[in-house]
Amino acid sequence: MKFNSKKYGALALGLISLSLAGCSGVPGQPSQPTPSASATAVAAPTSPSASPSAESTQTSKAPKPTKSPKPSKTPKPGKTSQPSQTPRLSASATAAPTVAPTDSAGDSANPNGWVLKYEENFDQNLDFNGVDWTIDPMGTDSPWYVDEFSDDGVYYSILGGESFDRALDSMNIMRKRVAFGQDGWLTVELAAQDVNKDGVPDAEPSLTAENGDGVISVPAWNTGVVLTGTDTLPSEYRIEYELKTVDFGGKRTVDGEETWNYDGKYNGYAPGECKTNFPWVRRGDYSQGGSETVDPCAAPWGDVTKENGYYLLSIMDYAHPAPHNNIFIHSHRKVGMDTYSVDASWATNYSVCNPATQELYPYTLSKANGINQIFFDGNSFRDPSFAYNQFVMPTPCGLRVGDVPGATIVATAELEPELMPEETYTIAIERTKDSYVTELTGNFRYIGHTTIRNERPFVDEDGQHSIWHYNQTADEYDGSLNQTLTFEGPFGSFSKDMWPEGSAYPDNFVIGIPHLNYYEGSATIDNLKLYTK
C-alpha cells in the first residue's frame, strides 16, 4: 500500500515499544492460547534478596474456592504493613506466603539501600482548570505520537484504509498535559474524545486533591487519566503508593448476593447508550457497509461495558505515557499490575489464585476483583498480529504462563474494594541492576493482610523468558531476542523489528486509565513515593 508521507513522515520500521487494551486482556477479543505441554509452576514469591525461584512443570488443579475468613482489621497509624520477607522455597515447596505485621513500606525499602527522592501526599490543591484543552494534531509531529500503533498510526490504516481516516477525522481527541509536585516531578495526562468536534470534551476526566488524597476520575469510557513521571525513571528505583479506594467494576455484595449491578451501575459503568470502542477496532468493516456518515454506535464498534479495569501500576517502555487507543498499550508494558473485571464468555479462560491454599479457582467463581501481577515476555507473543506480549505471572500458586487453557490470565489474589478505605493497599514496583519486582500489601480475600512480592531477572537463567524491552540503554542488550513481525490488513502490511540490537527503552510509570475507548470509574490514591539509589 502507499502511505501518506505527510501524515506518517519517515516510518522507522526497525524500532518499537508497545502495550494493549483492556488492562490484562484484549477487550471483546479473548486471547487464543498457543499449544503448551504444561503450566509452569514455581515456589512462593521470594524476598528481594533471593535469587529467582527454580521452576518445575507441575500443574495445579482449579478447586472450588474456600470460604473467606473475617477481614483483618486495619493497622493503627504508624503500624501499616511493610513488605514481608517471604523465604525462598524449592520448586516443590507449597508453603503459603508469609503474613506478618510490619513497619511502613517506605521504611522497609531503606535496608535495601533505597533513598527517598520525591513524595506526593496530595495535601495541596490541584487545580488544572486554568490549563486549556488542546486538540491533538495527530501525525508524527504530535507531542503524543509514539509509533505505528498510535491513535492515527499506520497499523489502523492497513486495517481500515480511508474509512478509518474518515472515522478518526469525524472526532477530536482533546488533551491536557500538566506537571506538578516538588520540582514538577509528576505529570498528569488527561484526554477525552470530542465526538461532535465542538472543541469541548464529551466528558472531563480529572485528577484532584480532596481531603489529602488524590482522586482519579474517569467519568466516561471515552476519557482517560494517566499519572506518570515528568522525567523517565533512573536505572534503579522503587515507585510506590497507597490505594485507598477503587471503583472500576467487578462484583459487589448487595443484599447478601454477589452482583455486577451496584450503586446504580453495571460493572462500574453508569447507565447510558452508545458506550462503544469507537474509533479503534482490530476487526470489522470500518466503512460500515458503505455508509455516507460515521455512526459511532454501530458495527464494527461494540459495547464495552462487559469489561472494566484499572492500571494499579505499570512500567512503560517509552518516555511520556498518555491515554491512547486500547490496542496501543498491550505492546508497551515491561511490568504491570492491574485489575480486569470481565462479565463475558471468555472469562472462562481465566483463573484466580487463592494465596491461602496456593490453589487456583475459576475466574467465574471470583468477585472479579483480582490483581494481575504480570512480567511481559520478551520471548513470545500471545498474539503477534498486534505484538501482544505473552504473560509471565508469578503467583503464590506458582509461576503461570498465559499459554495454558483456562489460565491465560491468572490473578495473584483478590482485593476487597468493600473494605476500603478502612483497609488500603500499598502498590510498588522496583527495578534493580538485573531484575524487576512487583509488590502488593493489603487485606486480600481468603488470606487477610499480607504482602505478595515477586522478583524476576531481566532474562531467566535458562533463557526461556525475558522481560520485554528491559534495557534502558543499548549496551544492556545484544539484540538476541529480536523478532521481525509482519502486520497485515485489507489495505496493506508492514514489517517491523520488535527489539533490534542498538535499541533502548526508557522506563516510566503509569497509574490510572491509559485508554480512550474503554473503562470508567474512579480511584483514590495517596503517599506516592519515588526511591532511588
RODO-514431 format. One line per 2 residues: number of its first residue (from 1); for each residue x, y, z of N, C-alpha, C. Coordinates in steps of 0.2 Angstrom, whole numbers. Last residue first. Layout:
NUM	X Y Z X Y Z X Y Z  ... .
//
This chain:
533	93 25 221 100 23 224 105 27 222  76 30 225 82 29 221 88 26 225 .
531	59 31 226 65 30 229 70 28 224  44 40 226 50 38 222 56 37 226 .
529	27 39 231 34 40 233 39 37 228  12 44 236 16 42 231 23 44 232 .
527	1 46 246 8 44 248 12 41 242  -14 40 238 -10 44 242 -3 41 243 .
525	-30 39 229 -23 37 230 -20 42 235  -45 32 223 -42 37 227 -35 34 229 .
523	-54 31 207 -50 28 212 -47 34 216  -68 27 196 -64 32 200 -59 28 205 .
521	-74 24 179 -74 24 186 -70 29 190  -71 14 165 -75 20 168 -75 19 175 .
519	-66 8 149 -65 9 156 -68 15 159  -61 13 132 -63 8 137 -62 10 144 .
517	-55 22 124 -61 19 122 -63 13 126  -43 27 128 -48 32 126 -54 29 124 .
515	-33 21 142 -37 20 136 -41 26 135  -26 22 154 -22 24 148 -26 23 142 .
513	-30 26 170 -33 23 164 -30 26 158  -18 24 183 -24 27 180 -27 23 175 .
511	-1 26 182 -6 25 187 -12 28 183  15 21 175 8 23 174 3 21 179 .
509	32 26 173 26 23 177 20 25 174  45 22 162 41 27 166 35 24 168 .
507	61 18 155 56 17 160 52 23 162  66 18 138 66 21 145 61 18 149 .
505	75 7 128 68 9 130 68 11 137  84 5 113 84 6 120 77 9 122 .
503	94 -4 101 88 -1 103 88 0 111  105 -12 97 105 -5 97 99 -1 100 .
501	95 -25 90 102 -23 93 102 -15 92  77 -24 91 84 -25 87 90 -23 92 .
499	63 -29 93 68 -27 98 75 -28 95  56 -29 81 52 -28 88 57 -26 93 .
497	55 -24 65 60 -27 70 58 -25 77  41 -26 55 45 -22 60 49 -26 64 .
495	31 -23 40 35 -27 45 40 -23 49  15 -21 34 21 -18 36 25 -23 41 .
493	1 -19 22 5 -23 28 12 -19 29  -16 -16 16 -8 -16 16 -5 -20 22 .
491	-29 -17 19 -27 -11 15 -19 -11 15  -33 -27 27 -36 -27 20 -33 -22 16 .
489	-17 -31 35 -24 -29 35 -26 -29 28  -3 -36 45 -7 -36 39 -14 -34 40 .
487	13 -36 50 6 -34 52 2 -33 46  26 -46 55 23 -43 49 15 -42 51 .
485	41 -45 65 34 -46 64 31 -43 58  56 -51 70 53 -47 65 45 -49 64 .
483	63 -51 86 59 -54 81 56 -49 76  77 -51 97 73 -48 91 69 -53 87 .
481	86 -56 106 78 -58 107 74 -54 101  98 -51 104 97 -58 103 90 -60 103 .
479	103 -38 106 99 -40 100 97 -47 99  110 -36 118 114 -38 112 110 -39 106 .
477	109 -24 131 106 -29 127 109 -30 120  114 -13 137 112 -18 141 109 -24 138 .
475	118 -3 128 123 -8 130 121 -13 135  106 5 126 108 0 121 113 -5 123 .
473	96 6 141 102 8 136 103 3 131  86 -1 147 85 7 146 91 10 142 .
471	79 -16 143 85 -12 143 84 -5 142  67 -23 143 70 -21 149 76 -16 149 .
469	58 -27 133 61 -21 132 64 -18 139  51 -39 143 50 -36 137 53 -29 138 .
467	61 -51 151 56 -45 152 56 -40 146  60 -68 146 64 -62 147 59 -56 149 .
465	62 -86 147 58 -80 147 63 -74 148  72 -95 145 65 -97 142 61 -90 142 .
463	85 -94 149 83 -91 143 76 -92 141  89 -100 161 88 -104 156 86 -101 149 .
461	88 -88 169 95 -92 168 94 -96 162  79 -75 161 79 -81 165 86 -84 164 .
459	82 -58 161 82 -64 157 83 -70 162  80 -49 172 79 -47 165 78 -53 161 .
457	72 -59 185 78 -56 182 76 -54 175  59 -55 197 61 -59 191 67 -55 188 .
455	50 -56 212 55 -53 208 57 -58 202  35 -52 221 38 -56 216 44 -53 212 .
453	25 -53 235 31 -49 232 34 -54 227  13 -49 245 14 -53 239 19 -50 235 .
451	9 -48 262 12 -45 256 14 -50 251  -7 -47 270 -1 -50 269 2 -46 263 .
449	-22 -50 279 -17 -45 277 -10 -48 276  -32 -63 271 -31 -57 275 -25 -53 273 .
447	-35 -74 263 -29 -74 267 -28 -68 272  -48 -72 257 -46 -79 259 -40 -79 263 .
445	-43 -57 249 -48 -62 250 -45 -68 252  -31 -46 258 -33 -50 252 -38 -55 254 .
443	-26 -32 263 -30 -37 265 -33 -40 259  -8 -29 258 -15 -27 260 -19 -33 262 .
441	4 -26 246 2 -27 253 -5 -24 254  13 -31 232 7 -29 234 6 -30 242 .
439	25 -29 220 24 -30 227 17 -27 228  38 -34 208 31 -32 209 29 -33 216 .
437	54 -30 202 50 -33 207 43 -30 207  66 -35 190 61 -31 192 57 -34 197 .
435	85 -35 188 78 -38 189 73 -32 190  98 -29 189 97 -35 185 90 -38 185 .
433	98 -18 197 103 -19 192 102 -24 187  80 -16 199 87 -16 202 92 -17 196 .
431	65 -8 201 70 -10 196 77 -10 199  49 -11 208 56 -9 209 60 -12 203 .
429	33 -6 213 37 -9 208 44 -7 209  18 -7 223 25 -5 222 28 -9 216 .
427	5 -2 234 7 -5 227 14 -2 225  -5 -5 248 2 -2 245 4 -6 239 .
425	-21 -2 252 -16 -7 248 -10 -3 246  -33 -2 266 -29 1 260 -24 -4 258 .
423	-48 -1 275 -42 -5 273 -39 -2 266  -56 9 274 -53 7 281 -47 3 280 .
421	-62 13 262 -55 15 263 -52 13 270  -63 -5 259 -59 2 258 -64 7 260 .
419	-70 -16 258 -67 -15 265 -63 -8 265  -74 -17 245 -79 -15 250 -76 -14 257 .
417	-63 -22 238 -65 -15 237 -70 -12 243  -51 -32 241 -58 -31 244 -60 -24 244 .
415	-42 -42 228 -43 -36 233 -50 -36 235  -37 -58 226 -42 -53 225 -42 -48 231 .
413	-22 -63 218 -26 -63 223 -32 -58 222  -16 -65 205 -12 -67 211 -16 -67 217 .
411	-25 -71 191 -24 -66 196 -20 -69 202  -20 -76 176 -21 -79 182 -19 -73 187 .
409	-25 -79 159 -24 -74 164 -25 -77 171  -26 -92 155 -22 -87 151 -21 -80 154 .
407	-31 -104 160 -27 -99 164 -23 -95 160  -38 -111 151 -41 -110 157 -37 -106 162 .
405	-23 -116 143 -31 -116 143 -34 -115 150  -9 -107 143 -12 -113 146 -20 -112 146 .
403	-1 -97 141 -2 -101 135 -6 -107 137  4 -88 151 -3 -87 148 -4 -91 142 .
401	11 -96 165 12 -93 159 6 -93 155  14 -95 182 10 -96 177 11 -92 171 .
399	22 -101 196 23 -97 190 18 -100 185  11 -103 211 17 -105 206 17 -100 201 .
397	2 -97 219 0 -104 217 6 -106 212  7 -84 221 8 -89 227 6 -96 225 .
395	14 -81 205 8 -80 210 10 -85 216  20 -74 190 22 -77 197 16 -76 202 .
393	17 -74 174 13 -72 180 15 -76 186  19 -68 159 23 -72 164 20 -70 171 .
391	11 -67 144 11 -65 151 15 -70 155  16 -61 128 14 -66 132 15 -64 139 .
389	12 -46 119 16 -50 123 13 -55 127  6 -42 104 3 -43 111 8 -48 114 .
387	7 -38 91 13 -38 95 11 -38 102  -4 -41 83 -3 -34 85 2 -33 91 .
385	-1 -53 79 -4 -49 74 -5 -42 76  4 -61 89 9 -57 86 5 -53 80 .
383	-2 -64 104 -5 -63 98 0 -59 94  7 -67 114 1 -70 114 -3 -70 107 .
381	24 -70 110 18 -66 109 12 -70 110  40 -71 118 35 -74 114 29 -69 115 .
379	51 -65 125 52 -71 120 47 -73 116  47 -55 134 51 -53 128 53 -59 123 .
377	32 -54 143 38 -58 140 41 -55 134  29 -45 157 28 -46 150 34 -49 146 .
375	24 -50 172 30 -48 168 29 -50 161  10 -45 182 12 -48 175 19 -45 174 .
373	-2 -48 192 5 -46 193 8 -49 187  -19 -43 194 -14 -47 190 -7 -44 190 .
371	-31 -45 206 -25 -41 204 -20 -46 200  -49 -47 205 -42 -50 206 -37 -45 203 .
369	-62 -45 206 -58 -40 209 -51 -42 209  -72 -55 203 -69 -51 198 -65 -45 200 .
367	-75 -63 213 -79 -57 213 -76 -52 207  -75 -80 205 -72 -75 209 -77 -69 209 .
365	-79 -90 197 -82 -90 204 -79 -85 208  -73 -86 185 -81 -85 185 -83 -87 192 .
363	-60 -90 187 -62 -83 187 -69 -82 188  -58 -105 197 -60 -102 191 -62 -94 192 .
361	-43 -106 207 -50 -107 206 -53 -103 200  -28 -114 212 -32 -110 208 -39 -111 208 .
359	-19 -114 228 -23 -117 223 -27 -112 218  -14 -109 240 -10 -110 234 -13 -114 229 .
357	-22 -106 251 -22 -113 249 -17 -115 244  -20 -92 251 -20 -96 257 -19 -104 256 .
355	-22 -87 238 -15 -87 241 -14 -91 248  -29 -93 225 -31 -92 232 -24 -93 236 .
353	-29 -86 209 -25 -89 215 -28 -88 221  -40 -88 196 -38 -84 201 -34 -88 206 .
351	-41 -88 178 -41 -91 184 -39 -86 190  -49 -88 162 -45 -85 167 -46 -89 173 .
349	-58 -92 152 -51 -93 151 -46 -91 156  -70 -88 155 -69 -95 157 -61 -96 156 .
347	-71 -75 150 -69 -76 156 -67 -83 159  -78 -76 138 -71 -78 138 -67 -78 145 .
345	-91 -72 140 -90 -79 140 -82 -80 140  -91 -59 154 -91 -61 147 -89 -68 146 .
343	-87 -48 163 -93 -52 163 -95 -54 156  -72 -44 170 -75 -46 164 -81 -50 165 .
341	-60 -33 175 -66 -36 178 -71 -37 171  -44 -32 180 -48 -33 174 -55 -37 175 .
339	-31 -23 187 -37 -27 188 -41 -27 181  -13 -24 187 -19 -21 185 -25 -25 188 .
337	4 -21 185 -1 -24 190 -8 -20 188  18 -25 175 12 -21 177 8 -25 182 .
335	32 -22 164 30 -25 170 23 -21 172  32 -16 151 38 -20 153 35 -25 159 .
333	21 -12 138 22 -13 145 28 -18 146  17 -11 125 22 -6 128 23 -7 135 .
331	7 -18 119 14 -20 117 19 -15 120  -4 -13 124 -3 -20 125 4 -23 122 .
329	-7 0 121 -4 -2 127 -1 -9 128  -15 0 109 -8 3 109 -4 0 115 .
327	-28 -3 110 -23 -8 107 -16 -6 109  -35 8 114 -34 2 119 -29 -3 116 .
325	-27 24 111 -32 18 109 -30 12 113  -21 32 126 -21 31 119 -27 26 117 .
323	-15 43 138 -20 39 136 -20 39 128  3 42 140 -3 46 140 -8 41 137 .
321	21 43 144 15 39 144 9 44 144  35 46 138 30 50 140 23 47 139 .
319	45 36 134 46 41 139 40 45 142  41 18 135 43 24 131 42 30 136 .
317	37 7 141 44 7 138 45 13 133  30 7 158 30 8 151 37 8 148 .
315	25 -1 171 31 2 169 30 2 161  10 2 182 14 -2 176 20 2 174 .
313	-2 0 193 5 2 192 8 -2 187  -16 -2 191 -14 0 198 -7 3 197 .
311	-27 2 180 -20 1 180 -17 3 186  -43 -6 180 -39 -1 182 -31 -3 182 .
309	-58 -10 171 -52 -12 174 -48 -5 176  -71 -19 162 -68 -13 166 -62 -15 169 .
307	-83 -26 151 -76 -26 153 -74 -19 156  -95 -24 147 -94 -30 150 -87 -31 152 .
305	-95 -12 140 -97 -12 147 -96 -19 150  -94 -9 127 -88 -10 131 -89 -12 138 .
303	-101 -13 111 -102 -11 118 -96 -13 122  -91 -10 96 -96 -14 100 -96 -11 107 .
301	-89 -6 78 -88 -5 85 -93 -8 90  -92 -7 65 -88 -13 68 -87 -12 76 .
299	-109 -6 72 -103 -10 70 -99 -6 65  -113 10 80 -114 4 76 -108 0 74 .
297	-110 22 86 -114 17 90 -115 10 86  -104 30 77 -100 28 82 -104 22 86 .
295	-106 31 61 -110 30 66 -106 27 72  -102 42 48 -100 38 53 -105 37 59 .
293	-111 42 32 -109 45 38 -106 40 43  -113 33 21 -111 40 20 -109 44 26 .
291	-108 16 22 -112 22 24 -109 29 23  -102 4 18 -103 10 13 -107 16 15 .
289	-102 -4 29 -107 -5 23 -107 0 18  -93 3 37 -100 2 39 -105 1 33 .
287	-80 4 35 -84 8 30 -91 8 32  -74 -5 43 -74 2 45 -78 7 41 .
285	-78 -20 47 -79 -16 41 -79 -8 44  -67 -29 57 -73 -27 55 -73 -22 50 .
283	-54 -29 71 -58 -32 66 -65 -29 64  -49 -20 80 -45 -24 76 -48 -28 70 .
281	-53 -3 82 -55 -9 82 -51 -14 78  -57 14 86 -52 9 85 -55 2 86 .
279	-65 25 90 -65 23 83 -60 18 81  -77 14 99 -75 19 93 -69 23 95 .
277	-81 5 108 -74 6 107 -72 10 101  -96 12 116 -93 8 111 -85 9 111 .
275	-110 16 122 -103 15 125 -99 10 121  -123 19 118 -118 20 114 -111 20 117 .
273	-131 24 134 -131 21 127 -125 22 124  -131 21 152 -130 25 146 -130 21 139 .
271	-126 21 169 -131 19 163 -130 24 158  -109 19 173 -115 22 174 -120 21 168 .
269	-100 4 176 -102 9 171 -108 12 173  -97 -6 185 -94 1 186 -95 6 181 .
267	-106 -16 182 -98 -17 181 -95 -10 181  -118 -4 181 -116 -11 179 -109 -12 178 .
265	-125 6 195 -121 5 189 -120 -3 187  -132 8 206 -135 11 200 -130 10 194 .
263	-124 1 216 -124 9 216 -126 12 209  -122 -13 205 -121 -10 212 -121 -2 211 .
261	-121 -28 197 -125 -21 197 -125 -19 204  -115 -40 198 -112 -35 194 -115 -28 194 .
259	-115 -47 214 -119 -45 208 -114 -40 205  -119 -58 227 -113 -55 223 -116 -53 217 .
257	-130 -55 241 -129 -58 234 -123 -55 231  -134 -48 252 -131 -54 253 -129 -58 246 .
255	-137 -35 247 -142 -39 250 -140 -47 250  -123 -36 237 -129 -32 238 -134 -37 241 .
253	-106 -36 235 -111 -39 238 -117 -35 240  -100 -33 218 -100 -31 225 -106 -35 228 .
251	-88 -36 205 -94 -38 208 -94 -35 215  -81 -25 193 -81 -31 197 -88 -31 201 .
249	-77 -7 192 -81 -13 191 -79 -19 195  -68 3 198 -68 1 191 -71 -6 190 .
247	-65 10 211 -72 8 209 -71 8 201  -55 10 226 -55 9 219 -62 7 217 .
245	-46 19 238 -52 16 236 -51 15 228  -32 19 241 -37 20 247 -44 18 245 .
243	-16 14 238 -23 14 235 -28 14 241  -1 22 240 -6 19 244 -13 20 240 .
241	14 18 230 9 22 233 4 18 237  31 18 223 25 15 227 20 20 229 .
239	45 13 215 39 18 215 34 15 218  62 12 216 56 9 219 51 15 218 .
237	76 10 204 71 14 208 66 9 211  89 12 193 87 8 199 82 12 203 .
235	90 20 183 92 13 181 89 9 187  76 32 184 83 30 184 84 23 183 .
233	62 36 173 65 34 179 72 32 178  59 52 164 60 45 164 63 42 171 .
231	50 66 171 56 63 168 55 55 168  37 65 175 39 70 170 45 68 167 .
229	28 50 177 34 54 179 35 60 174  10 50 179 16 47 177 22 52 179 .
227	-7 46 177 -2 49 182 5 46 180  -19 48 165 -13 44 167 -9 49 171 .
225	-36 45 161 -31 49 165 -25 45 166  -48 47 148 -43 44 151 -39 48 156 .
223	-64 43 140 -59 48 143 -54 44 146  -74 35 136 -70 38 131 -66 44 133 .
221	-81 31 147 -76 26 144 -72 29 139  -81 44 160 -84 40 154 -79 36 151 .
219	-75 49 171 -82 48 171 -85 45 165  -63 45 180 -64 44 173 -71 43 172 .
217	-53 53 192 -60 52 190 -60 51 182  -43 51 206 -43 50 199 -50 48 197 .
215	-38 60 219 -44 57 216 -44 57 209  -27 60 232 -28 61 225 -34 57 223 .
213	-31 67 249 -30 62 244 -30 64 237  -34 78 257 -27 75 257 -26 69 253 .
211	-47 81 253 -46 79 260 -39 75 260  -42 80 236 -48 80 241 -46 77 247 .
209	-36 85 221 -34 83 228 -40 85 233  -39 77 205 -40 82 210 -37 80 217 .
207	-39 74 189 -35 72 195 -36 78 199  -52 69 177 -48 74 181 -44 70 186 .
205	-62 70 161 -58 67 167 -54 71 171  -76 76 155 -70 78 158 -67 74 163 .
203	-84 72 140 -84 71 147 -77 73 149  -82 77 127 -88 75 129 -89 74 136 .
201	-73 93 127 -73 86 128 -80 83 130  -75 104 114 -76 103 121 -76 96 122 .
199	-75 106 100 -69 109 104 -70 108 112  -84 100 94 -86 107 96 -80 110 100 .
197	-85 87 88 -80 92 86 -81 99 88  -92 77 93 -96 81 88 -91 87 86 .
195	-83 70 101 -86 66 95 -89 71 90  -70 70 108 -74 76 107 -78 74 100 .
193	-62 61 121 -65 61 114 -70 67 114  -48 65 131 -55 64 131 -57 64 123 .
191	-36 66 144 -38 65 137 -45 63 137  -22 71 154 -29 70 153 -31 70 146 .
189	-8 67 163 -11 67 156 -18 66 156  2 74 175 -4 71 173 -6 72 166 .
187	18 72 181 14 74 176 7 71 176  30 76 194 24 72 191 21 76 186 .
185	40 85 197 42 78 196 36 74 193  41 99 200 37 96 194 39 89 192 .
183	48 100 212 52 101 206 48 99 200  34 93 219 40 95 220 45 95 214 .
181	19 95 208 23 92 213 30 95 214  17 94 190 15 97 197 20 93 202 .
179	12 97 173 17 95 178 15 98 184  0 92 161 2 97 167 7 94 171 .
177	-9 91 147 -3 89 150 0 94 155  -24 87 139 -20 92 144 -14 88 146 .
175	-34 85 124 -28 83 129 -26 89 133  -45 77 113 -44 83 117 -39 81 123 .
173	-48 72 98 -45 70 104 -42 76 108  -63 74 88 -56 76 90 -54 72 96 .
171	-70 65 73 -70 67 80 -63 70 82  -69 61 60 -75 64 62 -76 66 70 .
169	-56 56 58 -57 63 57 -64 66 59  -59 43 61 -55 47 66 -56 54 64 .
167	-67 40 50 -69 39 57 -65 43 62  -58 42 39 -64 46 40 -67 45 47 .
165	-48 33 42 -46 40 42 -53 44 43  -56 21 40 -53 23 46 -51 30 47 .
163	-58 23 26 -64 23 31 -61 24 38  -45 22 20 -48 28 21 -54 29 25 .
161	-40 8 31 -39 12 25 -43 19 26  -41 -1 41 -47 2 39 -47 7 33 .
159	-29 -8 42 -35 -11 44 -41 -8 41  -19 1 39 -19 -5 35 -26 -9 37 .
157	-22 11 48 -23 12 41 -23 6 37  -18 6 60 -25 6 59 -27 8 51 .
155	-4 6 58 -7 0 60 -15 0 58  0 19 57 -1 15 51 -5 9 52 .
153	-10 29 69 -4 25 66 -6 21 60  -17 37 77 -18 38 69 -12 34 66 .
151	-13 33 89 -20 34 88 -22 35 80  0 21 87 -3 27 90 -10 28 87 .
149	7 11 81 1 9 85 -2 15 88  19 16 76 14 14 72 7 12 75 .
147	22 28 90 24 23 85 18 21 80  19 41 96 24 36 99 26 32 93 .
145	12 57 98 14 51 94 19 47 97  11 68 106 8 62 109 9 56 104 .
143	15 79 99 18 78 105 16 71 108  15 76 82 11 77 88 15 75 94 .
141	22 72 71 24 78 74 20 80 80  15 62 65 21 60 68 24 66 72 .
139	-3 64 68 4 64 64 10 63 68  -12 76 79 -11 69 76 -4 70 71 .
137	-15 86 87 -14 87 80 -13 81 76  -27 86 99 -21 83 97 -21 83 90 .
135	-32 102 105 -34 96 101 -27 93 99  -32 105 123 -30 106 116 -31 100 112 .
133	-39 115 136 -39 108 132 -36 110 125  -29 125 147 -34 124 141 -33 117 138 .
131	-28 127 164 -25 124 158 -30 122 153  -37 130 174 -34 135 171 -30 133 165 .
129	-40 118 180 -45 121 176 -42 127 172  -32 111 189 -29 111 182 -34 114 177 .
127	-27 112 204 -32 115 200 -30 116 193  -25 104 218 -23 103 211 -29 106 207 .
125	-19 109 234 -24 110 229 -22 108 222  -9 98 244 -10 104 241 -16 104 235 .
123	-8 85 247 -11 90 253 -12 96 250  -3 74 241 -9 77 238 -13 82 244 .
121	9 69 243 4 67 248 -3 70 246  23 63 235 17 67 234 12 65 239 .
119	41 63 235 35 61 238 29 66 237  57 58 230 51 63 229 45 59 233 .
117	67 50 236 69 56 232 63 61 231  73 40 248 68 44 246 70 50 242 .
115	84 27 244 84 34 247 78 37 244  88 10 247 83 15 244 84 21 248 .
113	94 -1 253 98 5 250 94 10 247  87 -10 260 89 -12 253 93 -6 250 .
111	82 -3 271 88 -8 272 91 -10 265  72 5 265 78 8 266 84 3 268 .
109	60 -1 263 64 -1 257 71 2 259  53 0 275 55 -7 273 60 -6 267 .
107	49 13 274 54 11 279 57 4 277  38 12 265 44 16 264 50 14 268 .
105	29 4 272 33 1 266 39 5 264  31 4 290 29 6 283 33 4 278 .
103	32 -12 298 33 -5 298 30 -3 291  21 -26 300 27 -23 299 27 -16 299 .
101	14 -42 303 13 -35 303 20 -32 303  13 -55 290 16 -53 296 15 -45 297 .
99	13 -70 282 9 -65 284 11 -62 291  21 -77 268 22 -75 275 16 -70 276 .
97	12 -89 257 16 -83 258 16 -81 266  13 -107 261 9 -101 260 14 -94 261 .
95	22 -120 254 21 -116 260 17 -109 257  26 -130 245 20 -127 245 17 -123 250 .
93	40 -135 235 38 -132 241 31 -129 240  47 -138 223 41 -142 226 38 -140 232 .
91	56 -128 222 51 -129 217 45 -133 219  59 -121 238 61 -125 232 55 -126 228 .
89	58 -104 243 56 -111 243 59 -115 237  63 -90 252 64 -94 246 62 -101 247 .
87	52 -82 264 58 -86 262 58 -89 256  47 -65 263 45 -72 262 51 -77 260 .
85	47 -53 271 52 -56 268 51 -64 268  34 -41 267 37 -46 272 42 -50 268 .
83	33 -24 266 34 -30 263 37 -35 267  23 -17 280 29 -17 275 30 -23 272 .
81	8 -9 285 12 -15 283 18 -13 279  7 2 299 5 0 292 10 -6 290 .
79	8 9 311 9 2 310 6 -1 304  5 22 310 12 20 312 13 13 312 .
77	-12 19 314 -7 23 311 0 22 314  -16 2 316 -17 9 318 -11 13 314 .
75	-22 -9 302 -17 -7 307 -18 0 309  -38 -15 301 -33 -10 298 -28 -9 304 .
73	-42 -32 303 -43 -25 305 -37 -21 302  -47 -44 290 -42 -41 296 -43 -34 297 .
71	-63 -51 288 -57 -47 286 -53 -45 292  -65 -69 291 -67 -62 293 -61 -57 291 .
69	-60 -79 277 -61 -78 284 -63 -71 285  -70 -87 264 -66 -81 266 -66 -80 274 .
67	-70 -104 259 -73 -98 262 -68 -93 265  -61 -108 244 -63 -109 251 -66 -103 254 .
65	-66 -112 227 -63 -108 232 -65 -109 239  -63 -128 220 -68 -123 222 -65 -119 228 .
63	-47 -130 211 -53 -132 215 -58 -127 217  -39 -133 198 -43 -127 200 -48 -130 204 .
61	-22 -140 200 -29 -141 198 -33 -135 201  -7 -136 194 -11 -136 200 -18 -136 197 .
59	8 -144 187 2 -140 187 -3 -141 193  25 -144 186 19 -146 189 14 -142 188 .
57	38 -141 181 32 -142 176 26 -145 179  47 -128 190 45 -135 188 40 -135 183 .
55	61 -117 193 55 -119 190 53 -126 190  68 -108 207 68 -113 202 61 -115 199 .
53	67 -90 209 65 -97 211 66 -102 205  81 -80 209 75 -82 206 73 -89 208 .
51	88 -76 225 89 -77 218 82 -80 215  83 -63 237 84 -70 235 85 -71 227 .
49	80 -51 241 87 -53 241 88 -60 238  67 -49 240 71 -46 235 78 -48 235 .
47	59 -65 243 61 -59 245 66 -56 240  48 -74 232 54 -73 236 55 -66 238 .
45	32 -82 231 36 -77 230 42 -76 234  33 -101 231 30 -95 233 35 -89 232 .
43	40 -109 216 38 -108 223 35 -102 225  31 -112 201 37 -111 205 35 -111 212 .
41	26 -120 185 25 -118 192 31 -117 196  18 -119 170 25 -119 173 23 -116 180 .
39	8 -131 162 9 -125 165 16 -125 169  13 -140 147 10 -140 154 11 -133 156 .
37	14 -139 133 14 -146 136 11 -146 143  4 -129 123 9 -130 128 9 -136 132 .
35	-1 -119 109 0 -125 112 5 -125 118  -8 -103 114 -4 -107 110 -3 -114 113 .
33	-25 -96 117 -19 -99 119 -15 -104 114  -30 -81 111 -31 -88 109 -24 -92 112 .
31	-39 -69 121 -33 -72 118 -34 -79 116  -55 -62 117 -50 -66 121 -44 -69 117 .
29	-61 -48 114 -57 -52 109 -52 -56 114  -66 -38 122 -70 -41 117 -67 -46 113 .
27	-50 -31 126 -57 -31 126 -61 -34 120  -38 -42 130 -40 -38 125 -47 -37 124 .
25	-32 -40 148 -35 -44 142 -36 -39 136  -26 -32 157 -23 -38 155 -25 -41 149 .
23	-33 -18 150 -29 -20 155 -25 -26 153  -39 -19 136 -42 -20 142 -37 -22 147 .
21	-25 -16 126 -31 -14 128 -33 -16 135  -6 -14 127 -13 -15 124 -19 -14 128 .
19	11 -9 119 6 -11 125 -1 -11 123  28 -6 113 21 -7 113 18 -8 120 .
17	41 1 104 39 -1 111 31 0 111  53 -2 91 46 -1 93 46 -2 101 .
15	61 0 75 61 1 82 54 2 85  61 -1 61 66 -5 65 66 -5 72 .
13	54 8 54 51 1 54 56 -4 58  50 23 55 56 19 57 53 12 58 .
11	43 33 42 42 27 47 48 24 48  44 49 40 48 43 38 47 38 44 .
9	27 53 40 34 55 40 38 49 38  13 52 41 17 47 45 24 49 45 .
7	8 63 33 5 60 39 9 57 44  16 64 22 15 70 26 12 68 33 .
5	15 51 16 21 54 19 21 60 24  4 39 17 4 47 17 10 49 20 .
3	9 25 8 7 28 14 8 36 13  2 12 -2 5 18 -2 3 22 5 .
1	4 -6 0 0 0 0 4 6 0 .
//
